[in-house]
Amino acid sequence: MDELFGNIFDFNGDGRTDAIEMAIGFQIMEEAENGDQEEI
């Protein structure tokens, strides 16, 4: 689990990406992906 994003979403700086940080990472990625495909 720690290696999926390379600790890019390790917000508390403990060297590990916990479940909440991972969920935030997925949400950020999903929003970024959906932003490119916005419907008018």
PyMOL commands that set and color helices and strands:
alter all, ss='L'
color gray80, all
select helices_A, chain A and resi 19-35
alter helices_A, ss='H'
color red, helices_A
deselect
rebuild
show_as cartoon
